[in-house]
Amino acid sequence: MYVCICHGITDRAIREAADRGVDSLDQLACETGIGTCCGSCRELAVRILDQATVASPLLHLVAA
């Protein structure tokens, strides 16, 4: 699903960024540009990032 229409950023891209260690909106914005244009995507982006950040360590435990 597209989260940021301005930059074409999807929820998958946010989850992939979380897997790389991104854990804040500022970091996510630096890597992807999300939330840097109109800003209407920020709230949803943070929710997805928070969920992915919580889930990410658990996935690494399962994969190990």
Buried (B, 14 or more C-beta within 10 A) or exposed (E): EEBBEBBEBBBEBBBBBBBEEBBEBEBBBEBBBBBBEEEEBBEBBBEBBBBBBEEBEEEEEEEE
